């Protein structure tokens, strides 16, 4: 069993924020793969389902970004899973918009959701980094990250979410390189 966490902030005012792209991925995965109903568990929203042959739990922490680790830690402890079963989907300033990179472990690059998970569980978990681009100057980062996707970005956003959901089985198998390659190919179509 694997736990896939999408990072975001709860509440309707945050739905289209770049910072909530992790939540958007969870919603796309649940829809495409026919996951079960949303349950309130582990200080968040949990959905159970299968991607390919693997059982996957999708978790969207409802703790707000800065406390995501509380929710994630609770879920891993409940299921007696280690960080090897954890995948976190999150926004990444240092990647071009809609580019996807997967990496194991590493730093938090100033991302408060990752920092919280790192504090609760350590850094050794798989991250699916979803590019949102950088606004150009560090003084503009907060407003940019906590801003909505622009109208012109909606189609590429939908394409990226669809590509991630369509190729997610590669992640369940641990073939991160194939996942990244196939998502990139779909994004070029």
Rosetta constraint file for C-alpha pairs under 8 A:
AtomPair CA 1 CA 54 HARMONIC 6.57 0.50
AtomPair CA 1 CA 55 HARMONIC 5.00 0.50
AtomPair CA 1 CA 56 HARMONIC 5.80 0.50
AtomPair CA 1 CA 57 HARMONIC 7.61 0.50
AtomPair CA 1 CA 85 HARMONIC 6.99 0.50
AtomPair CA 2 CA 54 HARMONIC 7.69 0.50
AtomPair CA 2 CA 55 HARMONIC 6.48 0.50
AtomPair CA 2 CA 56 HARMONIC 4.88 0.50
AtomPair CA 2 CA 57 HARMONIC 6.24 0.50
AtomPair CA 2 CA 85 HARMONIC 4.73 0.50
AtomPair CA 2 CA 86 HARMONIC 6.15 0.50
AtomPair CA 2 CA 87 HARMONIC 7.77 0.50
AtomPair CA 2 CA 172 HARMONIC 7.78 0.50
AtomPair CA 3 CA 56 HARMONIC 5.77 0.50
AtomPair CA 3 CA 57 HARMONIC 4.76 0.50
AtomPair CA 3 CA 58 HARMONIC 6.05 0.50
AtomPair CA 3 CA 59 HARMONIC 7.10 0.50
AtomPair CA 3 CA 76 HARMONIC 7.74 0.50
AtomPair CA 3 CA 85 HARMONIC 6.04 0.50
AtomPair CA 3 CA 86 HARMONIC 5.07 0.50
AtomPair CA 3 CA 87 HARMONIC 6.41 0.50
AtomPair CA 4 CA 26 HARMONIC 7.97 0.50
AtomPair CA 4 CA 56 HARMONIC 6.87 0.50
AtomPair CA 4 CA 57 HARMONIC 6.06 0.50
AtomPair CA 4 CA 58 HARMONIC 4.96 0.50
AtomPair CA 4 CA 59 HARMONIC 6.21 0.50
AtomPair CA 4 CA 86 HARMONIC 5.90 0.50
AtomPair CA 4 CA 87 HARMONIC 4.73 0.50
AtomPair CA 4 CA 88 HARMONIC 5.84 0.50
AtomPair CA 4 CA 89 HARMONIC 7.49 0.50
AtomPair CA 5 CA 22 HARMONIC 7.49 0.50
AtomPair CA 5 CA 26 HARMONIC 7.44 0.50
AtomPair CA 5 CA 58 HARMONIC 5.83 0.50
AtomPair CA 5 CA 59 HARMONIC 4.73 0.50
AtomPair CA 5 CA 60 HARMONIC 5.89 0.50
AtomPair CA 5 CA 61 HARMONIC 7.68 0.50
AtomPair CA 5 CA 72 HARMONIC 7.49 0.50
AtomPair CA 5 CA 86 HARMONIC 7.50 0.50
AtomPair CA 5 CA 87 HARMONIC 6.15 0.50
AtomPair CA 5 CA 88 HARMONIC 4.71 0.50
AtomPair CA 5 CA 89 HARMONIC 6.09 0.50
AtomPair CA 6 CA 21 HARMONIC 7.62 0.50
AtomPair CA 6 CA 22 HARMONIC 3.87 0.50
AtomPair CA 6 CA 23 HARMONIC 4.69 0.50
AtomPair CA 6 CA 24 HARMONIC 7.57 0.50
AtomPair CA 6 CA 25 HARMONIC 6.63 0.50
AtomPair CA 6 CA 26 HARMONIC 5.74 0.50
AtomPair CA 6 CA 58 HARMONIC 7.51 0.50
AtomPair CA 6 CA 59 HARMONIC 6.38 0.50
AtomPair CA 6 CA 60 HARMONIC 5.30 0.50
AtomPair CA 6 CA 61 HARMONIC 7.63 0.50
AtomPair CA 6 CA 88 HARMONIC 5.92 0.50
AtomPair CA 6 CA 89 HARMONIC 4.81 0.50
AtomPair CA 6 CA 90 HARMONIC 6.43 0.50
AtomPair CA 7 CA 19 HARMONIC 7.69 0.50
AtomPair CA 7 CA 20 HARMONIC 6.29 0.50
AtomPair CA 7 CA 21 HARMONIC 7.29 0.50
AtomPair CA 7 CA 22 HARMONIC 4.53 0.50
AtomPair CA 7 CA 23 HARMONIC 5.68 0.50
AtomPair CA 7 CA 60 HARMONIC 6.34 0.50
AtomPair CA 7 CA 61 HARMONIC 6.89 0.50
AtomPair CA 7 CA 65 HARMONIC 6.67 0.50
AtomPair CA 7 CA 68 HARMONIC 7.39 0.50
AtomPair CA 7 CA 88 HARMONIC 7.22 0.50
AtomPair CA 7 CA 89 HARMONIC 6.25 0.50
AtomPair CA 7 CA 90 HARMONIC 5.52 0.50
AtomPair CA 7 CA 113 HARMONIC 6.71 0.50
AtomPair CA 8 CA 19 HARMONIC 5.91 0.50
AtomPair CA 8 CA 20 HARMONIC 4.03 0.50
AtomPair CA 8 CA 21 HARMONIC 6.88 0.50
AtomPair CA 8 CA 22 HARMONIC 5.95 0.50
AtomPair CA 8 CA 23 HARMONIC 5.51 0.50
AtomPair CA 8 CA 60 HARMONIC 7.28 0.50
AtomPair CA 8 CA 61 HARMONIC 7.44 0.50
AtomPair CA 8 CA 64 HARMONIC 6.91 0.50
AtomPair CA 8 CA 65 HARMONIC 5.79 0.50
AtomPair CA 8 CA 90 HARMONIC 7.90 0.50
AtomPair CA 9 CA 14 HARMONIC 6.22 0.50
AtomPair CA 9 CA 15 HARMONIC 7.94 0.50
AtomPair CA 9 CA 19 HARMONIC 7.69 0.50
AtomPair CA 9 CA 20 HARMONIC 6.30 0.50
AtomPair CA 9 CA 61 HARMONIC 7.90 0.50
AtomPair CA 9 CA 62 HARMONIC 6.78 0.50
AtomPair CA 9 CA 63 HARMONIC 7.53 0.50
AtomPair CA 9 CA 64 HARMONIC 4.73 0.50
AtomPair CA 9 CA 65 HARMONIC 5.59 0.50
AtomPair CA 10 CA 14 HARMONIC 6.77 0.50
AtomPair CA 10 CA 15 HARMONIC 7.81 0.50
AtomPair CA 10 CA 61 HARMONIC 7.95 0.50
AtomPair CA 10 CA 62 HARMONIC 5.45 0.50
AtomPair CA 10 CA 63 HARMONIC 7.52 0.50
AtomPair CA 10 CA 64 HARMONIC 6.24 0.50
AtomPair CA 11 CA 15 HARMONIC 6.88 0.50
AtomPair CA 14 CA 20 HARMONIC 6.89 0.50
AtomPair CA 14 CA 146 HARMONIC 7.66 0.50
AtomPair CA 14 CA 148 HARMONIC 7.85 0.50
AtomPair CA 15 CA 20 HARMONIC 6.49 0.50
AtomPair CA 16 CA 20 HARMONIC 6.70 0.50
AtomPair CA 16 CA 21 HARMONIC 7.80 0.50
AtomPair CA 16 CA 147 HARMONIC 7.77 0.50
AtomPair CA 16 CA 148 HARMONIC 4.93 0.50
AtomPair CA 16 CA 149 HARMONIC 6.06 0.50
AtomPair CA 17 CA 21 HARMONIC 7.22 0.50
AtomPair CA 17 CA 145 HARMONIC 6.82 0.50
AtomPair CA 17 CA 146 HARMONIC 5.43 0.50
AtomPair CA 17 CA 147 HARMONIC 5.04 0.50
AtomPair CA 17 CA 148 HARMONIC 4.10 0.50
AtomPair CA 17 CA 149 HARMONIC 6.10 0.50
AtomPair CA 18 CA 91 HARMONIC 6.81 0.50
AtomPair CA 18 CA 132 HARMONIC 6.65 0.50
AtomPair CA 18 CA 144 HARMONIC 7.68 0.50
AtomPair CA 18 CA 145 HARMONIC 5.34 0.50
AtomPair CA 18 CA 146 HARMONIC 6.35 0.50
AtomPair CA 18 CA 147 HARMONIC 6.33 0.50
AtomPair CA 18 CA 148 HARMONIC 6.00 0.50
AtomPair CA 18 CA 149 HARMONIC 5.99 0.50
AtomPair CA 19 CA 90 HARMONIC 7.53 0.50
AtomPair CA 19 CA 91 HARMONIC 5.74 0.50
AtomPair CA 19 CA 145 HARMONIC 5.34 0.50
AtomPair CA 19 CA 146 HARMONIC 5.95 0.50
AtomPair CA 19 CA 147 HARMONIC 7.97 0.50
AtomPair CA 20 CA 24 HARMONIC 6.54 0.50
AtomPair CA 20 CA 90 HARMONIC 7.76 0.50
AtomPair CA 20 CA 91 HARMONIC 7.40 0.50
AtomPair CA 21 CA 25 HARMONIC 6.25 0.50
AtomPair CA 21 CA 89 HARMONIC 7.88 0.50
AtomPair CA 21 CA 90 HARMONIC 6.50 0.50
AtomPair CA 21 CA 91 HARMONIC 6.09 0.50
AtomPair CA 21 CA 130 HARMONIC 7.58 0.50
AtomPair CA 22 CA 26 HARMONIC 6.50 0.50
AtomPair CA 22 CA 88 HARMONIC 7.88 0.50
AtomPair CA 22 CA 89 HARMONIC 4.85 0.50
AtomPair CA 22 CA 90 HARMONIC 4.82 0.50
AtomPair CA 22 CA 91 HARMONIC 6.74 0.50
AtomPair CA 23 CA 27 HARMONIC 6.35 0.50
AtomPair CA 23 CA 60 HARMONIC 6.15 0.50
AtomPair CA 24 CA 28 HARMONIC 6.22 0.50
AtomPair CA 24 CA 161 HARMONIC 7.43 0.50
AtomPair CA 25 CA 29 HARMONIC 6.09 0.50
AtomPair CA 25 CA 89 HARMONIC 7.32 0.50
AtomPair CA 25 CA 161 HARMONIC 5.93 0.50
AtomPair CA 25 CA 164 HARMONIC 7.52 0.50
AtomPair CA 25 CA 165 HARMONIC 7.51 0.50
AtomPair CA 26 CA 30 HARMONIC 6.08 0.50
AtomPair CA 26 CA 58 HARMONIC 6.23 0.50
AtomPair CA 26 CA 59 HARMONIC 7.52 0.50
AtomPair CA 26 CA 60 HARMONIC 7.39 0.50
AtomPair CA 27 CA 31 HARMONIC 6.17 0.50
AtomPair CA 28 CA 32 HARMONIC 6.06 0.50
AtomPair CA 28 CA 161 HARMONIC 6.23 0.50
AtomPair CA 28 CA 162 HARMONIC 6.88 0.50
AtomPair CA 28 CA 165 HARMONIC 6.19 0.50
AtomPair CA 29 CA 33 HARMONIC 5.89 0.50
AtomPair CA 29 CA 35 HARMONIC 7.94 0.50
AtomPair CA 29 CA 164 HARMONIC 7.87 0.50
AtomPair CA 29 CA 165 HARMONIC 4.96 0.50
AtomPair CA 29 CA 168 HARMONIC 7.90 0.50
AtomPair CA 30 CA 34 HARMONIC 5.66 0.50
AtomPair CA 30 CA 35 HARMONIC 4.72 0.50
AtomPair CA 30 CA 36 HARMONIC 7.73 0.50
AtomPair CA 30 CA 47 HARMONIC 7.35 0.50
AtomPair CA 30 CA 49 HARMONIC 7.64 0.50
AtomPair CA 30 CA 58 HARMONIC 7.68 0.50
AtomPair CA 31 CA 35 HARMONIC 6.61 0.50
AtomPair CA 32 CA 165 HARMONIC 6.48 0.50
AtomPair CA 32 CA 166 HARMONIC 7.56 0.50
AtomPair CA 33 CA 49 HARMONIC 7.41 0.50
AtomPair CA 33 CA 50 HARMONIC 6.99 0.50
AtomPair CA 33 CA 51 HARMONIC 6.34 0.50
AtomPair CA 33 CA 165 HARMONIC 7.82 0.50
AtomPair CA 34 CA 49 HARMONIC 7.05 0.50
AtomPair CA 35 CA 47 HARMONIC 6.25 0.50
AtomPair CA 35 CA 48 HARMONIC 5.68 0.50
AtomPair CA 35 CA 49 HARMONIC 4.45 0.50
AtomPair CA 35 CA 50 HARMONIC 7.09 0.50
AtomPair CA 36 CA 47 HARMONIC 5.72 0.50
AtomPair CA 36 CA 48 HARMONIC 5.50 0.50
AtomPair CA 36 CA 49 HARMONIC 6.10 0.50
AtomPair CA 37 CA 47 HARMONIC 6.04 0.50
AtomPair CA 37 CA 48 HARMONIC 7.71 0.50
AtomPair CA 38 CA 45 HARMONIC 6.04 0.50
AtomPair CA 38 CA 46 HARMONIC 5.57 0.50
AtomPair CA 38 CA 47 HARMONIC 5.02 0.50
AtomPair CA 39 CA 45 HARMONIC 5.59 0.50
AtomPair CA 39 CA 46 HARMONIC 5.13 0.50
AtomPair CA 39 CA 47 HARMONIC 6.34 0.50
AtomPair CA 40 CA 44 HARMONIC 5.80 0.50
AtomPair CA 40 CA 45 HARMONIC 4.80 0.50
AtomPair CA 40 CA 46 HARMONIC 6.27 0.50
AtomPair CA 41 CA 45 HARMONIC 5.93 0.50
AtomPair CA 41 CA 46 HARMONIC 6.14 0.50
AtomPair CA 42 CA 46 HARMONIC 7.95 0.50
AtomPair CA 42 CA 61 HARMONIC 7.67 0.50
AtomPair CA 42 CA 71 HARMONIC 5.18 0.50
AtomPair CA 42 CA 72 HARMONIC 7.40 0.50
AtomPair CA 42 CA 74 HARMONIC 5.79 0.50
AtomPair CA 42 CA 75 HARMONIC 5.72 0.50
AtomPair CA 43 CA 61 HARMONIC 6.15 0.50
AtomPair CA 43 CA 62 HARMONIC 5.75 0.50
AtomPair CA 43 CA 63 HARMONIC 6.38 0.50
AtomPair CA 43 CA 70 HARMONIC 7.80 0.50
AtomPair CA 43 CA 71 HARMONIC 5.25 0.50
AtomPair CA 44 CA 59 HARMONIC 6.68 0.50
AtomPair CA 44 CA 60 HARMONIC 5.52 0.50
AtomPair CA 44 CA 61 HARMONIC 4.11 0.50
AtomPair CA 44 CA 62 HARMONIC 4.32 0.50
AtomPair CA 44 CA 63 HARMONIC 6.96 0.50
AtomPair CA 44 CA 71 HARMONIC 6.48 0.50
AtomPair CA 45 CA 59 HARMONIC 5.69 0.50
AtomPair CA 45 CA 60 HARMONIC 5.19 0.50
AtomPair CA 45 CA 61 HARMONIC 6.41 0.50
AtomPair CA 45 CA 62 HARMONIC 6.94 0.50
AtomPair CA 46 CA 57 HARMONIC 6.69 0.50
AtomPair CA 46 CA 58 HARMONIC 5.58 0.50
AtomPair CA 46 CA 59 HARMONIC 4.64 0.50
AtomPair CA 46 CA 60 HARMONIC 6.61 0.50
AtomPair CA 47 CA 57 HARMONIC 5.75 0.50
AtomPair CA 47 CA 58 HARMONIC 5.16 0.50
AtomPair CA 47 CA 59 HARMONIC 6.71 0.50
AtomPair CA 48 CA 55 HARMONIC 7.49 0.50
AtomPair CA 48 CA 56 HARMONIC 6.17 0.50
AtomPair CA 48 CA 57 HARMONIC 4.70 0.50
AtomPair CA 48 CA 58 HARMONIC 6.43 0.50
AtomPair CA 49 CA 55 HARMONIC 5.89 0.50
AtomPair CA 49 CA 56 HARMONIC 5.58 0.50
AtomPair CA 49 CA 57 HARMONIC 6.47 0.50
AtomPair CA 50 CA 54 HARMONIC 5.41 0.50
AtomPair CA 50 CA 55 HARMONIC 4.51 0.50
AtomPair CA 50 CA 56 HARMONIC 5.50 0.50
AtomPair CA 51 CA 55 HARMONIC 6.64 0.50
AtomPair CA 51 CA 56 HARMONIC 6.69 0.50
AtomPair CA 51 CA 168 HARMONIC 7.13 0.50
AtomPair CA 51 CA 169 HARMONIC 5.73 0.50
AtomPair CA 51 CA 172 HARMONIC 7.15 0.50
AtomPair CA 52 CA 169 HARMONIC 5.70 0.50
AtomPair CA 52 CA 172 HARMONIC 7.80 0.50
AtomPair CA 54 CA 172 HARMONIC 6.43 0.50
AtomPair CA 59 CA 72 HARMONIC 7.79 0.50
AtomPair CA 61 CA 65 HARMONIC 7.82 0.50
AtomPair CA 61 CA 68 HARMONIC 5.70 0.50
AtomPair CA 61 CA 71 HARMONIC 5.62 0.50
AtomPair CA 61 CA 72 HARMONIC 7.15 0.50
AtomPair CA 62 CA 68 HARMONIC 7.66 0.50
AtomPair CA 62 CA 71 HARMONIC 7.74 0.50
AtomPair CA 63 CA 67 HARMONIC 5.46 0.50
AtomPair CA 63 CA 68 HARMONIC 5.82 0.50
AtomPair CA 63 CA 70 HARMONIC 7.70 0.50
AtomPair CA 63 CA 71 HARMONIC 7.02 0.50
AtomPair CA 64 CA 68 HARMONIC 6.43 0.50
AtomPair CA 65 CA 112 HARMONIC 6.36 0.50
AtomPair CA 65 CA 113 HARMONIC 4.79 0.50
AtomPair CA 66 CA 112 HARMONIC 5.09 0.50
AtomPair CA 66 CA 113 HARMONIC 5.22 0.50
AtomPair CA 66 CA 115 HARMONIC 7.77 0.50
AtomPair CA 66 CA 116 HARMONIC 6.04 0.50
AtomPair CA 67 CA 71 HARMONIC 7.57 0.50
AtomPair CA 67 CA 113 HARMONIC 6.82 0.50
AtomPair CA 67 CA 116 HARMONIC 5.72 0.50
AtomPair CA 67 CA 117 HARMONIC 7.95 0.50
AtomPair CA 68 CA 72 HARMONIC 6.36 0.50
AtomPair CA 68 CA 113 HARMONIC 5.55 0.50
AtomPair CA 68 CA 114 HARMONIC 7.87 0.50
AtomPair CA 68 CA 116 HARMONIC 5.89 0.50
AtomPair CA 68 CA 117 HARMONIC 6.22 0.50
AtomPair CA 69 CA 73 HARMONIC 5.69 0.50
AtomPair CA 69 CA 113 HARMONIC 7.20 0.50
AtomPair CA 69 CA 114 HARMONIC 7.83 0.50
AtomPair CA 69 CA 116 HARMONIC 4.69 0.50
AtomPair CA 69 CA 117 HARMONIC 3.79 0.50
AtomPair CA 69 CA 118 HARMONIC 7.25 0.50
AtomPair CA 69 CA 119 HARMONIC 7.17 0.50
AtomPair CA 69 CA 120 HARMONIC 5.51 0.50
AtomPair CA 69 CA 121 HARMONIC 7.47 0.50
AtomPair CA 70 CA 74 HARMONIC 6.16 0.50
AtomPair CA 70 CA 116 HARMONIC 7.67 0.50
AtomPair CA 70 CA 117 HARMONIC 7.45 0.50
AtomPair CA 70 CA 120 HARMONIC 6.89 0.50
AtomPair CA 71 CA 75 HARMONIC 6.39 0.50
AtomPair CA 72 CA 76 HARMONIC 6.30 0.50
AtomPair CA 72 CA 117 HARMONIC 7.01 0.50
AtomPair CA 73 CA 77 HARMONIC 6.09 0.50
AtomPair CA 73 CA 117 HARMONIC 7.47 0.50
AtomPair CA 73 CA 120 HARMONIC 6.30 0.50
AtomPair CA 73 CA 121 HARMONIC 6.59 0.50
AtomPair CA 74 CA 78 HARMONIC 6.10 0.50
AtomPair CA 75 CA 79 HARMONIC 6.38 0.50
AtomPair CA 76 CA 80 HARMONIC 5.80 0.50
AtomPair CA 76 CA 81 HARMONIC 4.99 0.50
AtomPair CA 76 CA 82 HARMONIC 6.61 0.50
AtomPair CA 76 CA 83 HARMONIC 7.79 0.50
AtomPair CA 77 CA 81 HARMONIC 6.34 0.50
AtomPair CA 81 CA 85 HARMONIC 6.32 0.50
AtomPair CA 82 CA 86 HARMONIC 7.34 0.50
AtomPair CA 83 CA 121 HARMONIC 7.25 0.50
AtomPair CA 83 CA 124 HARMONIC 6.35 0.50
AtomPair CA 83 CA 125 HARMONIC 5.21 0.50
AtomPair CA 84 CA 124 HARMONIC 7.52 0.50
AtomPair CA 84 CA 125 HARMONIC 6.13 0.50
AtomPair CA 84 CA 126 HARMONIC 7.57 0.50
AtomPair CA 85 CA 125 HARMONIC 7.91 0.50
AtomPair CA 86 CA 125 HARMONIC 5.82 0.50
AtomPair CA 86 CA 126 HARMONIC 6.34 0.50
AtomPair CA 87 CA 125 HARMONIC 6.37 0.50
AtomPair CA 87 CA 126 HARMONIC 4.77 0.50
AtomPair CA 87 CA 127 HARMONIC 5.64 0.50
AtomPair CA 87 CA 128 HARMONIC 7.09 0.50
AtomPair CA 88 CA 125 HARMONIC 7.62 0.50
AtomPair CA 88 CA 126 HARMONIC 6.33 0.50
AtomPair CA 88 CA 127 HARMONIC 4.82 0.50
AtomPair CA 88 CA 128 HARMONIC 6.01 0.50
AtomPair CA 89 CA 127 HARMONIC 6.01 0.50
AtomPair CA 89 CA 128 HARMONIC 4.74 0.50
AtomPair CA 89 CA 129 HARMONIC 6.23 0.50
AtomPair CA 89 CA 130 HARMONIC 7.18 0.50
AtomPair CA 90 CA 127 HARMONIC 7.40 0.50
AtomPair CA 90 CA 128 HARMONIC 6.43 0.50
AtomPair CA 90 CA 129 HARMONIC 5.48 0.50
AtomPair CA 90 CA 130 HARMONIC 5.91 0.50
AtomPair CA 91 CA 129 HARMONIC 5.99 0.50
AtomPair CA 91 CA 130 HARMONIC 4.84 0.50
AtomPair CA 91 CA 131 HARMONIC 5.97 0.50
AtomPair CA 91 CA 132 HARMONIC 6.21 0.50
AtomPair CA 92 CA 129 HARMONIC 5.57 0.50
AtomPair CA 92 CA 130 HARMONIC 5.40 0.50
AtomPair CA 92 CA 131 HARMONIC 4.76 0.50
AtomPair CA 92 CA 132 HARMONIC 5.78 0.50
AtomPair CA 92 CA 133 HARMONIC 7.23 0.50
AtomPair CA 93 CA 131 HARMONIC 6.13 0.50
AtomPair CA 93 CA 132 HARMONIC 5.45 0.50
AtomPair CA 93 CA 133 HARMONIC 4.92 0.50
AtomPair CA 93 CA 134 HARMONIC 5.04 0.50
AtomPair CA 94 CA 131 HARMONIC 6.86 0.50
AtomPair CA 94 CA 132 HARMONIC 7.76 0.50
AtomPair CA 94 CA 133 HARMONIC 6.13 0.50
AtomPair CA 94 CA 134 HARMONIC 6.44 0.50
AtomPair CA 95 CA 99 HARMONIC 6.26 0.50
AtomPair CA 95 CA 100 HARMONIC 7.88 0.50
AtomPair CA 95 CA 130 HARMONIC 7.26 0.50
AtomPair CA 95 CA 131 HARMONIC 4.29 0.50
AtomPair CA 95 CA 132 HARMONIC 6.42 0.50
AtomPair CA 95 CA 133 HARMONIC 5.42 0.50
AtomPair CA 95 CA 134 HARMONIC 7.76 0.50
AtomPair CA 96 CA 131 HARMONIC 5.08 0.50
AtomPair CA 96 CA 132 HARMONIC 6.01 0.50
AtomPair CA 96 CA 133 HARMONIC 4.46 0.50
AtomPair CA 96 CA 134 HARMONIC 7.67 0.50
AtomPair CA 97 CA 130 HARMONIC 7.59 0.50
AtomPair CA 97 CA 131 HARMONIC 4.51 0.50
AtomPair CA 97 CA 132 HARMONIC 4.13 0.50
AtomPair CA 97 CA 133 HARMONIC 4.80 0.50
AtomPair CA 98 CA 130 HARMONIC 6.09 0.50
AtomPair CA 98 CA 131 HARMONIC 4.94 0.50
AtomPair CA 98 CA 132 HARMONIC 6.26 0.50
AtomPair CA 98 CA 156 HARMONIC 7.19 0.50
AtomPair CA 98 CA 157 HARMONIC 6.74 0.50
AtomPair CA 98 CA 160 HARMONIC 6.18 0.50
AtomPair CA 99 CA 130 HARMONIC 5.97 0.50
AtomPair CA 99 CA 131 HARMONIC 4.91 0.50
AtomPair CA 99 CA 132 HARMONIC 7.93 0.50
AtomPair CA 99 CA 184 HARMONIC 7.56 0.50
AtomPair CA 100 CA 128 HARMONIC 6.85 0.50
AtomPair CA 100 CA 129 HARMONIC 5.70 0.50
AtomPair CA 100 CA 130 HARMONIC 4.91 0.50
AtomPair CA 100 CA 131 HARMONIC 6.22 0.50
AtomPair CA 100 CA 180 HARMONIC 6.41 0.50
AtomPair CA 100 CA 183 HARMONIC 7.65 0.50
AtomPair CA 100 CA 184 HARMONIC 7.64 0.50
AtomPair CA 101 CA 128 HARMONIC 5.89 0.50
AtomPair CA 101 CA 129 HARMONIC 5.13 0.50
AtomPair CA 101 CA 130 HARMONIC 6.79 0.50
AtomPair CA 101 CA 180 HARMONIC 6.40 0.50
AtomPair CA 102 CA 126 HARMONIC 7.09 0.50
AtomPair CA 102 CA 127 HARMONIC 5.65 0.50
AtomPair CA 102 CA 128 HARMONIC 4.50 0.50
AtomPair CA 102 CA 129 HARMONIC 5.96 0.50
AtomPair CA 102 CA 176 HARMONIC 6.31 0.50
AtomPair CA 102 CA 177 HARMONIC 7.92 0.50
AtomPair CA 102 CA 180 HARMONIC 7.16 0.50
AtomPair CA 103 CA 126 HARMONIC 5.76 0.50
AtomPair CA 103 CA 127 HARMONIC 5.41 0.50
AtomPair CA 103 CA 128 HARMONIC 6.69 0.50
AtomPair CA 103 CA 129 HARMONIC 7.77 0.50
AtomPair CA 104 CA 124 HARMONIC 6.56 0.50
AtomPair CA 104 CA 125 HARMONIC 5.73 0.50
AtomPair CA 104 CA 126 HARMONIC 4.32 0.50
AtomPair CA 104 CA 127 HARMONIC 6.17 0.50
AtomPair CA 105 CA 123 HARMONIC 5.17 0.50
AtomPair CA 105 CA 124 HARMONIC 4.27 0.50
AtomPair CA 105 CA 125 HARMONIC 5.10 0.50
AtomPair CA 105 CA 126 HARMONIC 5.98 0.50
AtomPair CA 105 CA 127 HARMONIC 7.21 0.50
AtomPair CA 106 CA 123 HARMONIC 6.05 0.50
AtomPair CA 106 CA 124 HARMONIC 7.19 0.50
AtomPair CA 107 CA 123 HARMONIC 6.99 0.50
AtomPair CA 108 CA 112 HARMONIC 7.55 0.50
AtomPair CA 108 CA 114 HARMONIC 5.43 0.50
AtomPair CA 108 CA 115 HARMONIC 5.50 0.50
AtomPair CA 108 CA 118 HARMONIC 7.83 0.50
AtomPair CA 110 CA 115 HARMONIC 7.37 0.50
AtomPair CA 111 CA 115 HARMONIC 6.12 0.50
AtomPair CA 112 CA 116 HARMONIC 6.10 0.50
AtomPair CA 113 CA 117 HARMONIC 6.42 0.50
AtomPair CA 114 CA 118 HARMONIC 5.99 0.50
AtomPair CA 115 CA 119 HARMONIC 6.15 0.50
AtomPair CA 116 CA 120 HARMONIC 6.37 0.50
AtomPair CA 117 CA 121 HARMONIC 5.81 0.50
AtomPair CA 117 CA 122 HARMONIC 7.05 0.50
AtomPair CA 117 CA 123 HARMONIC 7.75 0.50
AtomPair CA 118 CA 122 HARMONIC 4.28 0.50
AtomPair CA 118 CA 123 HARMONIC 4.85 0.50
AtomPair CA 134 CA 141 HARMONIC 7.20 0.50
AtomPair CA 135 CA 140 HARMONIC 6.24 0.50
AtomPair CA 135 CA 141 HARMONIC 6.22 0.50
AtomPair CA 135 CA 144 HARMONIC 6.49 0.50
AtomPair CA 136 CA 140 HARMONIC 7.46 0.50
AtomPair CA 137 CA 141 HARMONIC 6.90 0.50
AtomPair CA 140 CA 144 HARMONIC 6.15 0.50
AtomPair CA 141 CA 145 HARMONIC 5.96 0.50
AtomPair CA 142 CA 146 HARMONIC 5.95 0.50
AtomPair CA 143 CA 147 HARMONIC 5.73 0.50
AtomPair CA 144 CA 148 HARMONIC 7.97 0.50
AtomPair CA 149 CA 153 HARMONIC 6.07 0.50
AtomPair CA 149 CA 154 HARMONIC 6.96 0.50
AtomPair CA 150 CA 154 HARMONIC 6.85 0.50
AtomPair CA 153 CA 157 HARMONIC 5.96 0.50
AtomPair CA 154 CA 158 HARMONIC 6.12 0.50
AtomPair CA 155 CA 159 HARMONIC 6.15 0.50
AtomPair CA 156 CA 160 HARMONIC 6.06 0.50
AtomPair CA 157 CA 161 HARMONIC 6.19 0.50
AtomPair CA 158 CA 162 HARMONIC 6.08 0.50
AtomPair CA 159 CA 163 HARMONIC 6.10 0.50
AtomPair CA 159 CA 187 HARMONIC 6.63 0.50
AtomPair CA 160 CA 164 HARMONIC 6.16 0.50
AtomPair CA 160 CA 183 HARMONIC 7.60 0.50
AtomPair CA 160 CA 187 HARMONIC 6.49 0.50
AtomPair CA 161 CA 165 HARMONIC 6.22 0.50
AtomPair CA 162 CA 166 HARMONIC 6.01 0.50
AtomPair CA 163 CA 167 HARMONIC 6.13 0.50
AtomPair CA 163 CA 183 HARMONIC 5.28 0.50
AtomPair CA 163 CA 186 HARMONIC 6.02 0.50
AtomPair CA 163 CA 187 HARMONIC 6.95 0.50
AtomPair CA 164 CA 168 HARMONIC 5.77 0.50
AtomPair CA 164 CA 183 HARMONIC 6.07 0.50
AtomPair CA 167 CA 171 HARMONIC 7.75 0.50
AtomPair CA 167 CA 179 HARMONIC 5.94 0.50
AtomPair CA 167 CA 182 HARMONIC 6.68 0.50
AtomPair CA 167 CA 183 HARMONIC 6.45 0.50
AtomPair CA 168 CA 172 HARMONIC 6.76 0.50
AtomPair CA 168 CA 179 HARMONIC 6.90 0.50
AtomPair CA 169 CA 173 HARMONIC 6.50 0.50
AtomPair CA 170 CA 174 HARMONIC 6.33 0.50
AtomPair CA 170 CA 175 HARMONIC 5.17 0.50
AtomPair CA 170 CA 176 HARMONIC 6.59 0.50
AtomPair CA 170 CA 178 HARMONIC 6.51 0.50
AtomPair CA 170 CA 179 HARMONIC 5.20 0.50
AtomPair CA 171 CA 175 HARMONIC 5.69 0.50
AtomPair CA 171 CA 176 HARMONIC 5.69 0.50
AtomPair CA 171 CA 179 HARMONIC 6.26 0.50
AtomPair CA 175 CA 179 HARMONIC 6.34 0.50
AtomPair CA 176 CA 180 HARMONIC 6.20 0.50
AtomPair CA 177 CA 181 HARMONIC 6.11 0.50
AtomPair CA 178 CA 182 HARMONIC 5.94 0.50
AtomPair CA 179 CA 183 HARMONIC 6.06 0.50
AtomPair CA 180 CA 184 HARMONIC 6.10 0.50
AtomPair CA 181 CA 185 HARMONIC 6.24 0.50
AtomPair CA 182 CA 186 HARMONIC 6.20 0.50
AtomPair CA 183 CA 187 HARMONIC 6.23 0.50
AtomPair CA 184 CA 188 HARMONIC 6.50 0.50
AtomPair CA 185 CA 189 HARMONIC 6.76 0.50
